Amino acid sequence: MSTLKDRLTADMRAALKARDELTTSTLRMALAAVGTAEVSGKAKRELSDDEVVAVLTKEAKKRREAATAFADAGRAEQAARESAEGEVLDRYLPKQLSDAELTELVTQALAAGGFTGKAQMGPAMKAAQAAVAGQAEGGRVAAEVRRQLGL
């Protein structure tokens, strides 16, 4: 079992004992998503820590989008709950890059690959995502790549 999954399980048990309903339910949901990812495909397998981080990143993004949707619909209580769940998940994710750090990494990746135009957006994104390595959301990376390629 991956160490991150072990940590999620241990933290969920601790939250359960502490009667922390928000953390307990959020970590249960995260562990369920990890379990679903483990059984997807042809055979059940253990996920690596990087794969668990990818699942948690996806779940955190869902929480942010739901919070925005609830806030736009005037449902502040549900929006606050989704935001709180996102904050619980953020504890297990790598620290996100600042805008300046992201700009610098994307600049280096584009310079190393010699990417210059619109036709090279796909390879440029692949190189930029590899350089960022999960420390920034794909949307932020894509926006920065587009800006630097002049699109």
LUMGUKE-381974 format. One line per field, with one value per residue: residue in three letters; x, y, z of N, C-alpha, C, O in turn. Coordinates in steps of 0.1 Angstrom, whole numbers. Layout:
REM residues N
res: c(ala | ...) $
nu: c(X | ...) $
nv: c(Y | ...) $
nw: c(Z | ...) $
cau: c(X | ...) $
cav: c(Y | ...) $
caw: c(Z | ...) $
cu: c(X | ...) $
cv: c(Y | ...) $
cw: c(Z | ...) $
ou: c(X | ...) $
ov: c(Y | ...) $
ow: c(Z | ...) $
This chain:
REM residues 151
res: c(met | ser | thr | leu | lys | asp | arg | leu | thr | ala | asp | met | arg | ala | ala | leu | lys | ala | arg | asp | glu | leu | thr | thr | ser | thr | leu | arg | met | ala | leu | ala | ala | val | gly | thr | ala | glu | val | ser | gly | lys | ala | lys | arg | glu | leu | ser | asp | asp | glu | val | val | ala | val | leu | thr | lys | glu | ala | lys | lys | arg | arg | glu | ala | ala | thr | ala | phe | ala | asp | ala | gly | arg | ala | glu | gln | ala | ala | arg | glu | ser | ala | glu | gly | glu | val | leu | asp | arg | tyr | leu | pro | lys | gln | leu | ser | asp | ala | glu | leu | thr | glu | leu | val | thr | gln | ala | leu | ala | ala | gly | gly | phe | thr | gly | lys | ala | gln | met | gly | pro | ala | met | lys | ala | ala | gln | ala | ala | val | ala | gly | gln | ala | glu | gly | gly | arg | val | ala | ala | glu | val | arg | arg | gln | leu | gly | leu) $
nu: c(9 | 5 | 23 | 11 | -16 | -19 | -14 | -37 | -57 | -50 | -53 | -80 | -91 | -82 | -96 | -122 | -122 | -119 | -143 | -146 | -165 | -164 | -137 | -136 | -156 | -147 | -122 | -130 | -144 | -123 | -107 | -124 | -125 | -98 | -98 | -116 | -101 | -81 | -93 | -101 | -97 | -81 | -73 | -72 | -50 | -24 | -21 | 5 | 22 | 23 | 2 | -19 | -18 | -26 | -53 | -63 | -58 | -76 | -100 | -99 | -101 | -127 | -141 | -135 | -147 | -174 | -178 | -177 | -198 | -220 | -218 | -223 | -249 | -261 | -261 | -247 | -240 | -236 | -215 | -195 | -191 | -181 | -157 | -144 | -140 | -123 | -101 | -93 | -84 | -63 | -43 | -29 | -18 | 9 | 26 | 14 | 26 | 37 | 26 | 48 | 68 | 57 | 56 | 84 | 92 | 77 | 88 | 114 | 110 | 98 | 119 | 139 | 128 | 125 | 101 | 78 | 54 | 18 | 12 | 27 | 16 | 6 | 30 | 44 | 28 | 30 | 57 | 58 | 40 | 54 | 76 | 64 | 53 | 28 | 25 | 10 | -22 | -36 | -50 | -40 | -14 | -17 | -28 | -6 | 13 | 0 | 0 | 28 | 34 | 22 | -5) $
nv: c(-12 | 23 | 50 | 74 | 67 | 52 | 72 | 88 | 70 | 66 | 92 | 96 | 77 | 89 | 113 | 103 | 93 | 116 | 128 | 145 | 155 | 167 | 163 | 136 | 127 | 138 | 126 | 99 | 100 | 107 | 84 | 65 | 74 | 68 | 40 | 34 | 41 | 23 | -2 | 3 | -5 | -35 | -52 | -53 | -31 | -17 | 18 | 41 | 66 | 90 | 85 | 85 | 111 | 124 | 115 | 127 | 154 | 157 | 153 | 175 | 196 | 192 | 199 | 227 | 236 | 229 | 245 | 270 | 269 | 265 | 289 | 308 | 302 | 312 | 297 | 297 | 282 | 255 | 261 | 269 | 245 | 228 | 243 | 240 | 212 | 210 | 223 | 205 | 184 | 197 | 196 | 173 | 175 | 185 | 216 | 244 | 262 | 296 | 324 | 337 | 317 | 297 | 310 | 312 | 285 | 275 | 292 | 283 | 256 | 260 | 273 | 253 | 234 | 247 | 258 | 277 | 286 | 286 | 260 | 243 | 239 | 216 | 198 | 217 | 221 | 195 | 194 | 216 | 207 | 185 | 198 | 213 | 193 | 186 | 206 | 227 | 237 | 223 | 241 | 266 | 263 | 259 | 284 | 300 | 289 | 295 | 323 | 328 | 318 | 335 | 333) $
nw: c(0 | -7 | 8 | 11 | 9 | 31 | 50 | 46 | 54 | 81 | 91 | 86 | 104 | 128 | 127 | 128 | 154 | 168 | 163 | 142 | 118 | 92 | 82 | 84 | 66 | 42 | 39 | 37 | 13 | -4 | -1 | -11 | -38 | -45 | -42 | -62 | -84 | -81 | -88 | -114 | -148 | -161 | -140 | -104 | -87 | -67 | -62 | -69 | -50 | -65 | -83 | -65 | -56 | -80 | -81 | -58 | -65 | -86 | -72 | -55 | -73 | -82 | -59 | -57 | -81 | -76 | -53 | -64 | -82 | -64 | -50 | -70 | -74 | -52 | -29 | -2 | 21 | 12 | -6 | 12 | 25 | 5 | -1 | 23 | 23 | 1 | 12 | 32 | 15 | 3 | 21 | 16 | -8 | -31 | -25 | -42 | -71 | -72 | -92 | -103 | -101 | -117 | -142 | -147 | -148 | -170 | -190 | -191 | -199 | -224 | -237 | -237 | -253 | -276 | -285 | -304 | -318 | -326 | -337 | -322 | -298 | -284 | -280 | -265 | -243 | -231 | -224 | -206 | -186 | -177 | -166 | -146 | -130 | -115 | -97 | -102 | -114 | -144 | -160 | -153 | -162 | -189 | -196 | -191 | -210 | -234 | -232 | -233 | -258 | -274 | -281) $
cau: c(0 | 13 | 24 | 1 | -29 | -18 | -16 | -51 | -64 | -47 | -59 | -94 | -94 | -80 | -107 | -133 | -121 | -120 | -156 | -145 | -173 | -160 | -125 | -139 | -164 | -138 | -112 | -137 | -146 | -110 | -103 | -133 | -120 | -86 | -102 | -122 | -90 | -73 | -100 | -104 | -87 | -83 | -71 | -70 | -36 | -21 | -16 | 17 | 19 | 20 | -12 | -29 | -18 | -34 | -67 | -66 | -59 | -89 | -111 | -98 | -106 | -142 | -146 | -134 | -157 | -187 | -180 | -180 | -212 | -229 | -217 | -230 | -264 | -266 | -261 | -234 | -237 | -230 | -203 | -186 | -188 | -172 | -144 | -138 | -135 | -111 | -89 | -88 | -77 | -51 | -32 | -22 | -13 | 21 | 24 | 12 | 36 | 33 | 26 | 62 | 75 | 51 | 61 | 98 | 93 | 72 | 97 | 125 | 105 | 96 | 132 | 146 | 122 | 125 | 87 | 75 | 41 | 5 | 12 | 35 | 10 | 6 | 43 | 48 | 21 | 36 | 70 | 55 | 34 | 65 | 84 | 57 | 51 | 17 | 26 | 1 | -34 | -34 | -56 | -30 | -2 | -21 | -29 | 8 | 19 | -6 | 5 | 42 | 35 | 15 | -18) $
cav: c(0 | 35 | 56 | 85 | 61 | 48 | 84 | 91 | 61 | 69 | 105 | 94 | 71 | 99 | 123 | 96 | 92 | 130 | 132 | 156 | 150 | 172 | 157 | 121 | 125 | 142 | 115 | 87 | 103 | 106 | 70 | 58 | 77 | 61 | 26 | 33 | 42 | 10 | -13 | 6 | -13 | -50 | -59 | -44 | -29 | -7 | 30 | 47 | 79 | 100 | 83 | 89 | 126 | 127 | 113 | 138 | 167 | 157 | 155 | 189 | 204 | 190 | 207 | 241 | 239 | 229 | 257 | 282 | 267 | 268 | 304 | 315 | 299 | 318 | 286 | 300 | 271 | 244 | 266 | 269 | 231 | 224 | 249 | 233 | 199 | 213 | 227 | 192 | 177 | 204 | 192 | 161 | 178 | 193 | 231 | 250 | 272 | 309 | 328 | 339 | 304 | 290 | 317 | 308 | 271 | 274 | 298 | 273 | 244 | 264 | 276 | 241 | 226 | 255 | 259 | 291 | 290 | 279 | 246 | 236 | 240 | 203 | 195 | 227 | 218 | 183 | 198 | 225 | 199 | 177 | 207 | 217 | 181 | 185 | 217 | 238 | 231 | 223 | 254 | 277 | 260 | 261 | 298 | 306 | 285 | 303 | 337 | 329 | 315 | 346 | 328) $
caw: c(0 | -8 | 21 | 11 | 11 | 46 | 58 | 45 | 62 | 95 | 94 | 87 | 117 | 139 | 126 | 133 | 169 | 173 | 159 | 132 | 107 | 79 | 78 | 82 | 54 | 31 | 37 | 32 | -1 | -11 | -1 | -21 | -51 | -47 | -43 | -75 | -94 | -81 | -95 | -128 | -156 | -162 | -127 | -93 | -84 | -58 | -68 | -64 | -43 | -76 | -88 | -54 | -56 | -91 | -78 | -49 | -73 | -94 | -63 | -50 | -84 | -82 | -48 | -61 | -91 | -69 | -45 | -73 | -87 | -53 | -47 | -81 | -73 | -40 | -19 | 5 | 30 | 4 | -11 | 23 | 28 | -6 | 1 | 35 | 19 | -7 | 21 | 38 | 5 | 0 | 31 | 11 | -22 | -31 | -25 | -55 | -75 | -73 | -106 | -108 | -103 | -128 | -154 | -148 | -152 | -183 | -199 | -192 | -207 | -238 | -243 | -238 | -264 | -288 | -290 | -307 | -324 | -323 | -341 | -312 | -285 | -278 | -274 | -255 | -230 | -226 | -218 | -195 | -176 | -171 | -158 | -134 | -122 | -106 | -87 | -106 | -122 | -158 | -166 | -151 | -170 | -203 | -198 | -192 | -222 | -244 | -231 | -238 | -272 | -281 | -286) $
cu: c(9 | 13 | 14 | -13 | -30 | -20 | -31 | -60 | -62 | -53 | -74 | -98 | -93 | -92 | -120 | -134 | -124 | -134 | -156 | -152 | -168 | -148 | -128 | -146 | -155 | -128 | -118 | -140 | -133 | -105 | -111 | -129 | -107 | -89 | -108 | -111 | -82 | -80 | -104 | -93 | -90 | -82 | -68 | -55 | -35 | -16 | -3 | 13 | 16 | 6 | -22 | -30 | -27 | -49 | -71 | -67 | -72 | -101 | -111 | -104 | -121 | -147 | -145 | -145 | -171 | -189 | -183 | -194 | -222 | -230 | -225 | -245 | -270 | -268 | -248 | -230 | -230 | -216 | -192 | -181 | -178 | -158 | -137 | -132 | -123 | -99 | -84 | -80 | -63 | -39 | -24 | -16 | 0 | 17 | 23 | 22 | 29 | 32 | 40 | 70 | 70 | 56 | 76 | 100 | 88 | 82 | 109 | 122 | 104 | 109 | 140 | 141 | 122 | 111 | 84 | 61 | 30 | 5 | 19 | 29 | 10 | 19 | 47 | 41 | 26 | 49 | 67 | 49 | 45 | 74 | 77 | 54 | 41 | 17 | 17 | -10 | -31 | -39 | -46 | -18 | -5 | -22 | -15 | 15 | 13 | -1 | 19 | 43 | 28 | 2 | -30) $
cv: c(12 | 42 | 68 | 79 | 57 | 61 | 89 | 83 | 64 | 82 | 104 | 87 | 80 | 109 | 116 | 95 | 106 | 136 | 144 | 152 | 155 | 165 | 142 | 119 | 128 | 131 | 102 | 89 | 101 | 91 | 62 | 61 | 69 | 46 | 24 | 33 | 29 | -1 | -10 | -1 | -27 | -57 | -49 | -43 | -17 | 6 | 35 | 60 | 90 | 98 | 87 | 104 | 130 | 126 | 124 | 152 | 168 | 160 | 170 | 199 | 204 | 199 | 222 | 245 | 239 | 241 | 269 | 281 | 270 | 283 | 312 | 313 | 305 | 308 | 287 | 288 | 260 | 248 | 265 | 255 | 226 | 230 | 243 | 220 | 200 | 216 | 214 | 185 | 183 | 201 | 180 | 163 | 186 | 208 | 236 | 261 | 286 | 313 | 330 | 326 | 297 | 296 | 313 | 294 | 269 | 280 | 289 | 261 | 248 | 267 | 263 | 233 | 234 | 258 | 274 | 295 | 282 | 264 | 237 | 236 | 227 | 199 | 204 | 224 | 205 | 186 | 207 | 217 | 190 | 186 | 211 | 205 | 182 | 196 | 229 | 231 | 233 | 236 | 265 | 275 | 263 | 276 | 304 | 302 | 293 | 317 | 338 | 326 | 326 | 342 | 336) $
cw: c(0 | 6 | 22 | 14 | 26 | 54 | 58 | 54 | 77 | 99 | 95 | 100 | 129 | 139 | 131 | 148 | 175 | 170 | 150 | 119 | 94 | 74 | 75 | 69 | 41 | 28 | 32 | 17 | -9 | -12 | -10 | -35 | -55 | -49 | -57 | -86 | -93 | -88 | -109 | -136 | -156 | -149 | -116 | -90 | -74 | -66 | -61 | -57 | -54 | -81 | -78 | -54 | -68 | -88 | -68 | -55 | -80 | -84 | -57 | -60 | -84 | -71 | -51 | -71 | -85 | -60 | -53 | -78 | -77 | -50 | -58 | -80 | -60 | -29 | -11 | 14 | 23 | -1 | 0 | 26 | 18 | -5 | 12 | 31 | 10 | 1 | 28 | 28 | 2 | 9 | 25 | -3 | -21 | -31 | -40 | -58 | -75 | -88 | -111 | -110 | -115 | -141 | -157 | -154 | -166 | -193 | -201 | -201 | -221 | -245 | -246 | -250 | -277 | -294 | -292 | -311 | -320 | -326 | -331 | -298 | -277 | -272 | -264 | -242 | -224 | -218 | -206 | -183 | -169 | -162 | -145 | -125 | -112 | -96 | -91 | -114 | -137 | -165 | -165 | -160 | -185 | -206 | -200 | -205 | -234 | -244 | -237 | -253 | -281 | -287 | -280) $
ou: c(19 | 3 | 9 | -21 | -40 | -28 | -36 | -68 | -72 | -59 | -80 | -108 | -101 | -96 | -128 | -144 | -129 | -137 | -165 | -146 | -169 | -147 | -123 | -142 | -156 | -126 | -112 | -138 | -133 | -100 | -107 | -129 | -105 | -83 | -106 | -112 | -77 | -73 | -109 | -82 | -101 | -88 | -63 | -47 | -44 | -8 | -1 | 2 | 7 | -1 | -33 | -40 | -34 | -57 | -82 | -76 | -78 | -110 | -122 | -111 | -128 | -158 | -155 | -151 | -179 | -200 | -191 | -201 | -232 | -240 | -232 | -253 | -281 | -275 | -240 | -219 | -220 | -207 | -180 | -170 | -168 | -148 | -125 | -121 | -114 | -88 | -72 | -69 | -54 | -28 | -12 | -10 | 2 | 7 | 31 | 26 | 18 | 38 | 42 | 77 | 78 | 60 | 79 | 107 | 95 | 84 | 114 | 129 | 107 | 111 | 146 | 149 | 119 | 109 | 87 | 57 | 30 | -1 | 18 | 35 | 12 | 20 | 54 | 47 | 28 | 51 | 74 | 53 | 44 | 78 | 84 | 54 | 43 | 9 | 17 | -8 | -24 | -33 | -45 | -13 | 2 | -18 | -13 | 22 | 21 | 2 | 22 | 53 | 28 | -2 | -41) $
ov: c(12 | 41 | 70 | 85 | 58 | 60 | 93 | 88 | 64 | 83 | 111 | 91 | 80 | 113 | 123 | 98 | 107 | 147 | 153 | 145 | 147 | 160 | 136 | 110 | 121 | 127 | 95 | 79 | 95 | 87 | 52 | 52 | 65 | 40 | 14 | 25 | 25 | -10 | -18 | -2 | -32 | -67 | -38 | -53 | -9 | 5 | 33 | 65 | 98 | 108 | 92 | 110 | 140 | 134 | 130 | 160 | 179 | 167 | 175 | 209 | 214 | 205 | 229 | 255 | 247 | 246 | 277 | 291 | 277 | 289 | 321 | 322 | 303 | 310 | 278 | 285 | 254 | 240 | 261 | 252 | 219 | 223 | 241 | 216 | 192 | 212 | 213 | 179 | 177 | 202 | 179 | 154 | 193 | 212 | 232 | 268 | 287 | 305 | 327 | 325 | 290 | 289 | 310 | 292 | 261 | 275 | 288 | 257 | 240 | 263 | 262 | 226 | 229 | 259 | 283 | 306 | 272 | 256 | 225 | 233 | 227 | 195 | 200 | 226 | 205 | 182 | 205 | 219 | 188 | 181 | 212 | 207 | 178 | 196 | 239 | 221 | 242 | 240 | 273 | 285 | 269 | 281 | 313 | 310 | 298 | 323 | 347 | 330 | 325 | 348 | 334) $
ow: c(6 | 13 | 33 | 22 | 32 | 64 | 68 | 61 | 85 | 110 | 103 | 106 | 138 | 150 | 137 | 154 | 186 | 174 | 151 | 111 | 84 | 63 | 66 | 61 | 31 | 17 | 25 | 10 | -20 | -22 | -17 | -44 | -66 | -58 | -63 | -96 | -104 | -94 | -117 | -132 | -151 | -147 | -119 | -91 | -72 | -75 | -49 | -59 | -52 | -84 | -81 | -52 | -67 | -92 | -70 | -52 | -80 | -87 | -55 | -57 | -86 | -73 | -48 | -69 | -88 | -60 | -49 | -79 | -79 | -47 | -54 | -84 | -57 | -19 | -12 | 15 | 28 | -2 | -3 | 29 | 21 | -7 | 11 | 35 | 11 | -2 | 30 | 31 | -1 | 5 | 29 | -9 | -11 | -36 | -48 | -49 | -78 | -96 | -123 | -120 | -122 | -151 | -169 | -163 | -174 | -204 | -213 | -210 | -230 | -257 | -256 | -257 | -288 | -306 | -284 | -309 | -312 | -319 | -331 | -289 | -265 | -260 | -254 | -231 | -211 | -207 | -195 | -172 | -157 | -152 | -134 | -112 | -100 | -87 | -84 | -121 | -141 | -175 | -174 | -166 | -192 | -216 | -208 | -211 | -242 | -255 | -244 | -259 | -293 | -297 | -283) $
